[in-house]
């Protein structure tokens, strides 16, 4: 790997794997594990050139942060650089807003294609659904990571070996590409105002029309919003 040219012989030993809890001179273990420090993650992708690792380290260290893990990859014969760094920092000394500004400057300096920083304990968690099939070891690993707080996500559902999907107050529109790729029936369940009262404010439409009682309906999902054939209605 061409990345080896950038490090001294002593550090080259680490370039084939993660920097496992790499400590810098003058830092104690107590300082690294201080309860006042929180974790951050930075992912970087830019054209390859000399000095990127040094500037990444300087960006974090200049704000009192400490790098715990750093994965760096430079493919042979390709002028691209990839890195993923995990670090700890004091949020009082390095605010979240200032962190974004610092990494943005770094991104502009190296014309980065990707520069993403996440602070799991401060940033909103992504809502995800996990699709699994057959062996469950990958699912179990994901769930353990989620429960331990190592994954900055909120797992809302686990879906496994389904024959069809059911949407219950799912307030998003499924694209035509998704429907054609999935290729199976999808049923949408919602209030009984549909299909009579479509579009925005269906409750107001029904009230203005004089409706006194509603139930629930379900229909097959198509590319046309709420336009699929009714499957069943209860009122």
Buried (B, 14 or more C-beta within 10 A) or exposed (E): EEBEEBBEEEEEEBBEEBBEEEBEEEEEEEEBEEEEBBBBBBBBBBEBEEEBBEEBBEBBEEBBBBBBBBBBEBEEEEEEBBBBBBBBBBBEEBBEEEBEEBBEEBBEEBEBEEBEBBBBEBEEEEEBEBEBEEEEEEBEEBBEEBEEEEBBBEBEEEEEEEEEBEBEEBEEEBEEEEBEEBEEEBBBBBBBBBBEBEEEEBEEBBEEEEBEEBEBBBBBBBBEEBEBEEEEEEE
